[in-house]
Amino acid sequence: MRLDHVSYVASHDQISDVVNRIGSQIGTAFVDGGMHPKFGTRNFTAPLLNSQYIEVVCPMDHPATDSTPFGRAVKKKAEEGGGWFAWVIALEDISKVERNFLRISAEGKRVKPDGKILEWKQIGVTNTAQNNHIPFFIQWISGDHPSLDGVPSAKIRSIKIFGEEEKVMISTGVNPKTITDKDIEIKWEQISEDDLVPSINSIIFSTVNGEVLVN
C-alpha cells in the first residue's frame, strides 16, 4: 500500500495552462496521457521520483462524463474552479478495500496517444467526490505505469489537507499513517462546518531548485 499519484482537475479550456504552470513549477514536462473513454475524461501526466506521478485531468463533452462516478466528480470539481482533487493509493490486491466498501471496484482504461492501453481497478471515487480529503484506491493491471512516461526530477515532500485523519479511517477502513512512505508528510488541518470544505489545500514538491508549493 503506497501513494501512487496525486490528481489535479482543470476545465477543458484551462488544462493546457494548468499543465504548463505546474510543469514549470516542478521542473518536469507533462506528457499527453490520452482519453479515459469509460469516464469521459482525459489527462496529462508528469512523472515523479519514487514511482509516483501527477495527473492533471479534465472532463470532456461526452455522455460517459455524466454517467460514471469519476466523470461526474471531475466535472463537478472543474465547475467549482478546479484544483487538487485527490491523493490516490495503490494496492497490490484491491480486494481488501472492496470488502471494507462492501462492493467491487470499477475497471478503468486509458488509451494513450501512441495506442497503448493502460488498465486498472479503482474504488472509493464517490467518497472522494464528496470529501476530497479522503483518498481513493487503485490496483494497476498494466505494467506500463505512468511514472515511466518521461524523466522525473521532483518528488512529493508534503501534502496539506483540510480534513480529519480519523474520518479517512472510518470511511475507508484504512489507517492514513500506513499509506505514505516516511519521506512524505501529511499535514492535517482541522476545519469547522462553517469553514472550508474538506480538501487537499496544497502540495510541496522537492525539486532541483528547492521546495516548491503548488496549490
C-alpha positions in Angstrom: 0.0 0.0 0.0 1.6 3.3 -1.1 0.9 6.7 -2.5 0.5 6.2 -6.3 -0.3 9.7 -7.6 -2.0 13.0 -6.9 -4.7 14.3 -9.1 -5.5 17.9 -10.1 -8.7 18.9 -12.0 -8.9 21.7 -14.7 -11.6 22.6 -17.1 -11.1 21.5 -20.7 -10.3 25.1 -21.7 -7.8 25.6 -19.0 -5.9 22.3 -18.9 -3.1 23.4 -21.1 -2.4 26.4 -18.9 -2.5 24.3 -15.7 -0.2 21.7 -17.2 2.3 24.4 -18.3 2.1 26.1 -14.9 2.7 23.0 -12.7 5.3 21.6 -15.1 7.2 24.9 -14.9 6.9 24.9 -11.1 8.3 21.4 -10.6 10.7 21.4 -13.5 9.2 18.4 -15.2 7.4 18.1 -18.5 3.9 16.6 -18.7 3.0 14.2 -21.4 -0.4 13.7 -23.0 -1.9 10.7 -21.2 -4.9 10.3 -23.6 -8.5 9.6 -23.0 -10.5 7.7 -20.4 -13.3 6.6 -22.7 -15.3 4.9 -19.9 -15.2 8.0 -17.7 -15.5 10.8 -20.3 -12.2 12.5 -19.2 -8.7 13.0 -20.4 -5.4 13.7 -18.7 -1.8 14.7 -18.8 0.8 13.2 -16.5 4.2 14.1 -15.1 6.5 11.5 -13.6 7.8 11.9 -10.1 10.6 10.2 -8.2 9.7 7.2 -6.0 7.5 5.7 -8.8 4.8 8.3 -8.4 3.2 10.9 -10.7 1.0 13.9 -11.1 -2.2 13.7 -13.1 -4.0 16.8 -14.5 -7.4 15.7 -15.6 -10.4 17.4 -17.3 -13.9 16.5 -18.2 -14.9 16.0 -21.8 -18.1 16.7 -23.7 -19.0 13.1 -23.6 -22.0 11.0 -22.4 -19.8 9.0 -20.0 -18.8 12.1 -18.1 -22.3 12.3 -16.6 -22.9 8.6 -16.2 -19.8 7.4 -14.2 -18.7 8.5 -10.6 -15.3 9.5 -11.8 -16.6 11.6 -14.7 -19.2 13.3 -12.6 -16.6 14.0 -9.8 -14.1 15.6 -12.3 -16.9 17.6 -14.0 -18.1 18.9 -10.6 -14.6 19.9 -9.5 -14.0 21.6 -12.8 -17.2 23.6 -12.5 -16.2 24.7 -9.0 -13.0 26.1 -10.4 -10.7 23.1 -10.4 -7.7 22.4 -8.2 -6.3 19.5 -6.2 -8.8 16.7 -6.4 -7.4 13.5 -4.9 -4.5 11.5 -3.5 -4.6 8.0 -4.8 -3.4 4.9 -3.0 -2.0 1.9 -5.0 -2.6 -1.6 -3.7 -1.3 -5.0 -5.0 -4.6 -6.5 -4.1 -7.7 -4.3 -4.0 -10.0 -7.0 -2.7 -9.3 -5.9 1.0 -10.6 -2.5 0.3 -13.5 -3.9 -1.7 -14.5 -5.8 1.5 -14.3 -2.6 3.5 -16.6 -0.8 1.0 -18.9 -3.9 0.5 -18.7 -3.5 -3.3 -16.5 -4.4 -6.1 -14.1 -2.0 -7.8 -14.7 -0.3 -11.2 -12.5 -1.2 -14.1 -10.6 1.7 -15.7 -8.9 2.1 -19.1 -6.9 4.8 -20.7 -5.8 4.9 -24.4 -2.5 6.7 -24.8 -1.8 8.7 -27.9 0.6 6.0 -29.1 -2.2 3.5 -29.0 -1.1 1.7 -25.8 -3.8 0.8 -23.3 -3.5 1.2 -19.6 -5.8 -0.8 -17.4 -6.6 -0.7 -13.7 -9.2 -1.2 -11.0 -10.3 1.7 -8.7 -12.7 2.1 -5.8 -13.7 5.0 -3.5 -14.2 7.8 -6.0 -17.7 8.6 -4.8 -16.3 9.2 -1.3 -13.5 11.4 -2.7 -16.1 13.4 -4.7 -18.0 14.2 -1.5 -14.9 14.8 0.6 -11.7 15.5 -1.3 -9.6 14.7 1.8 -10.5 11.0 1.5 -8.2 9.1 -1.0 -9.4 6.6 -3.4 -7.7 3.3 -4.3 -6.2 1.8 -7.4 -4.8 -1.6 -8.4 -2.8 -1.5 -11.7 -3.4 -4.3 -14.2 -1.0 -2.9 -16.8 2.7 -2.9 -16.1 3.3 0.4 -18.0 3.0 2.7 -15.0 2.6 6.5 -15.8 5.6 7.3 -13.7 7.7 5.8 -16.5 6.4 8.3 -19.0 9.1 11.0 -19.1 12.1 11.9 -16.9 11.3 12.6 -13.2 13.2 15.3 -11.3 10.9 16.1 -8.4 9.2 14.3 -5.6 6.4 14.9 -3.2 7.6 16.4 0.1 4.3 17.1 1.9 0.5 17.2 1.4 -1.6 19.7 3.4 -5.1 18.5 3.8 -8.1 20.3 5.3 -10.0 17.5 7.0 -9.8 14.8 9.7 -7.5 11.9 9.7 -9.9 9.8 11.7 -12.7 10.2 9.2 -10.4 8.8 6.5 -10.0 5.6 8.6 -13.7 5.5 9.3 -14.7 5.9 5.6 -12.1 3.6 4.1 -11.1 1.2 6.8 -7.5 2.1 6.2 -5.2 3.9 8.6 -3.7 7.0 6.7 -0.4 6.6 8.6 0.2 3.4 6.6 -0.4 4.8 3.1 2.6 7.1 2.5 6.3 6.5 2.8 8.4 8.1 5.5 9.6 10.8 3.2 6.1 12.3 2.7 4.5 14.3 5.4 0.7 14.5 5.6 -0.3 17.7 7.4 -3.9 17.6 8.6 -5.6 20.9 9.4 -9.0 20.8 11.2 -11.9 22.8 9.8 -15.3 23.6 11.2 -18.6 23.1 9.4 -18.7 26.8 8.7 -15.2 26.8 7.3 -13.7 25.4 4.1 -14.9 22.1 2.7 -12.6 19.1 3.3 -10.0 19.0 0.5 -6.3 19.0 -0.4 -5.1 22.5 0.1 -1.6 22.3 -1.3 1.3 20.0 -2.1 5.0 20.8 -1.6 7.5 19.2 -4.0 11.2 18.9 -3.6 12.7 20.0 -7.0 16.2 20.6 -8.3 15.6 24.3 -7.4 14.4 23.7 -3.9 11.0 23.2 -2.4 8.0 24.5 -4.3 4.4 24.8 -3.1 1.7 24.1 -5.7 -1.9 25.0 -5.0 
